[in-house]
Amino acid sequence: MDRTKRILVLSLIPMLLTLIFIIYLVVPTVTMFNGLNKEFKQEKSSYIEDKGKLDTFNNNNNLLKNIEELKQKLGNFDVNVPSEDDLSILLIDLEKFAESFNVKVIGLNSKFEAEKEIIDPKIKKPKTTHPVRKKHVPSPLYSISLEISAVGYYQDILNFINTLENYERKVAISGVKVENYREDKNTSNPRVQMTINCEVFKFNSQDEKEEKP
């Protein structure tokens, strides 16, 4: 083989080696990388989808928990805040409580009925020095102020008040006045007369308000 052919063959060898390297190493590596990249994108898409489902599931669970808590809070709302005064029922129950604690109810006076404004605590009032005139919208919530007078021994009276605070109908006690019972002023173990100022509430739904003339 003459010198020219030998030089030509020697110059072709690196090219052949480079071609072999590309065919057997680079091409498979690129193909594998493309496949892995495609799988990664699929896995990423599946992860995002699964995460979205998980977030939705967690949100639904939180929503269900909130609904259950709301049901528990409002389950006895119609009992705590009835739609009618029902003061006669309250008086009957008070007499039952009083009898169980050896207390005597000597008076139940209803002072007045007042409309209660319902305010959302999340809504902040605008800061202004000028009075804001707003259209009056009748509130469905009303309070009835009561004055309950009871006679009994001090501890029995306290038990009576504690029962009143835990009564199934919402009773908000605003003040208590205690004084010696006049008829027992000459006895060695006098009873006390307690005057309890409190409020009960009633709630008129929109349907009930529309039915009333």
C-alpha positions in Angstrom: 0.0 0.0 0.0 1.5 3.3 -1.0 1.8 6.2 1.3 -1.2 8.1 0.0 -3.6 5.3 0.7 -2.1 4.7 4.1 -2.7 8.3 5.0 -6.2 8.2 3.7 -7.0 5.1 5.8 -5.5 6.6 8.9 -7.5 9.7 8.5 -10.7 7.7 8.1 -10.2 5.7 11.3 -11.1 8.7 13.7 -14.1 9.4 11.6 -15.2 5.8 11.8 -14.6 5.7 15.6 -16.6 9.0 16.0 -19.4 7.5 13.9 -19.4 4.3 15.9 -19.5 6.4 19.1 -22.4 8.4 17.9 -24.4 5.4 16.7 -23.8 3.1 19.7 -23.5 5.6 22.6 -24.9 9.0 21.7 -28.0 8.0 19.9 -29.2 5.4 22.5 -28.4 8.0 25.3 -30.4 10.7 23.5 -33.3 8.2 22.9 -33.2 7.1 26.5 -33.2 10.7 27.7 -36.1 11.6 25.5 -38.0 8.6 26.9 -37.2 9.5 30.4 -38.2 13.1 29.7 -41.5 11.9 28.4 -42.1 9.6 31.4 -41.1 12.5 33.7 -43.7 14.8 32.0 -46.3 12.0 32.3 -45.4 11.4 36.0 -45.5 15.2 36.7 -48.9 15.4 35.0 -50.2 12.5 37.0 -48.8 14.0 40.2 -50.5 17.4 39.5 -53.8 15.5 38.8 -53.5 13.4 42.0 -52.6 16.4 44.0 -55.6 18.3 42.7 -57.8 15.3 43.7 -56.2 15.2 47.1 -56.7 18.9 47.6 -60.3 18.6 46.5 -60.8 15.7 48.9 -59.2 17.6 51.8 -61.4 20.6 50.9 -64.5 18.5 50.8 -63.5 16.9 54.1 -63.0 20.3 55.7 -66.3 21.5 54.2 -68.1 18.4 55.6 -66.5 19.0 59.0 -67.7 22.7 58.9 -71.1 21.5 58.0 -71.2 19.0 60.8 -70.0 21.7 63.3 -72.6 24.1 62.0 -75.3 21.4 62.3 -74.3 20.8 65.9 -74.3 24.5 66.7 -77.6 25.1 65.0 -79.2 21.8 65.7 -81.1 23.1 68.7 -81.4 26.7 67.4 -85.2 26.5 67.1 -85.3 25.4 70.8 -82.7 27.9 72.0 -84.4 30.8 70.1 -88.0 29.8 69.3 -90.3 31.7 66.9 -92.8 32.6 69.6 -92.6 34.2 73.1 -93.6 31.0 74.9 -93.4 32.8 78.2 -96.0 30.5 79.7 -93.9 27.5 79.0 -90.9 29.3 80.5 -92.9 30.0 83.7 -94.0 26.4 84.0 -90.3 25.2 83.7 -89.1 27.8 86.2 -91.7 26.6 88.7 -90.4 23.0 88.2 -86.8 24.1 88.7 -87.7 26.1 91.7 -89.6 23.2 93.3 -86.7 20.8 92.8 -84.4 23.3 94.7 -86.9 24.3 97.3 -87.1 27.8 95.8 -90.3 29.8 95.2 -90.8 32.0 92.2 -92.9 35.0 93.4 -92.8 37.0 90.2 -92.1 37.0 86.5 -92.4 40.3 84.7 -91.9 40.9 81.0 -90.6 44.4 80.6 -90.5 45.0 76.8 -89.7 43.4 73.5 -86.8 44.9 71.5 -85.6 44.3 68.0 -81.9 43.1 67.9 -79.6 44.3 65.2 -77.7 41.4 63.6 -74.1 42.5 62.7 -71.6 40.4 60.8 -68.3 40.8 62.9 -66.3 40.2 59.7 -67.7 43.4 58.1 -65.9 46.5 59.4 -67.9 49.7 59.9 -66.6 52.6 57.8 -64.7 55.2 59.7 -66.5 58.5 59.4 -67.4 61.4 61.6 -70.7 62.1 59.9 -73.8 60.1 60.8 -74.7 57.6 58.1 -78.4 57.3 57.3 -79.4 53.8 56.4 -82.7 52.3 55.4 -84.2 50.3 58.3 -84.6 46.6 57.6 -86.6 44.7 60.1 -84.5 42.2 62.0 -85.8 38.7 62.5 -84.3 38.5 66.0 -86.0 40.0 69.0 -85.1 40.1 72.7 -87.6 40.0 75.6 -86.4 41.4 78.9 -87.6 39.5 82.0 -87.4 40.2 85.7 -87.6 37.0 87.7 -88.1 37.2 91.5 -87.4 34.1 93.6 -87.2 33.3 97.3 -85.1 30.6 98.9 -81.9 29.8 100.8 -78.8 31.3 99.2 -77.3 28.0 98.0 -80.6 26.8 96.6 -81.0 30.1 94.8 -77.5 29.7 93.2 -78.5 26.2 92.0 -81.6 27.7 90.6 -79.7 30.3 88.7 -77.2 27.7 87.4 -80.1 25.6 86.0 -81.5 28.7 84.4 -78.2 29.5 82.7 -78.2 25.9 81.3 -81.8 26.0 80.3 -82.6 24.7 76.8 -83.9 28.1 75.8 -81.2 30.7 75.6 -81.3 32.9 78.7 -78.9 35.8 79.0 -78.6 36.9 82.6 -77.6 40.6 82.8 -77.9 41.3 86.5 -78.8 39.8 89.9 -79.9 41.6 93.0 -79.9 39.9 96.4 -81.6 41.1 99.5 -83.0 39.7 102.7 -86.5 38.3 102.5 -88.7 40.6 104.6 -91.0 37.9 105.9 -88.0 36.0 107.4 -86.4 39.0 109.1 -87.2 37.6 112.5 -86.0 34.0 111.9 -82.6 32.6 112.8 -82.0 31.2 109.3 -83.6 33.8 106.9 -84.1 33.2 103.2 -83.0 35.6 100.5 -85.0 37.2 97.8 -83.2 37.4 94.5 -84.2 39.5 91.5 -82.8 38.2 88.2 -82.7 40.5 85.2 -82.3 38.5 82.0 -83.3 38.3 78.3 -84.8 35.5 76.2 -84.9 35.7 72.4 -87.2 34.8 69.6 -86.4 34.5 65.9 -88.9 35.2 63.1 -88.0 33.6 59.8 -88.6 35.5 56.6 -91.6 33.2 55.8 -93.1 34.0 59.2 -92.6 37.7 58.7 -94.3 37.6 55.3 -97.3 35.7 56.7 -97.9 38.4 59.4 -100.0 41.4 58.1 
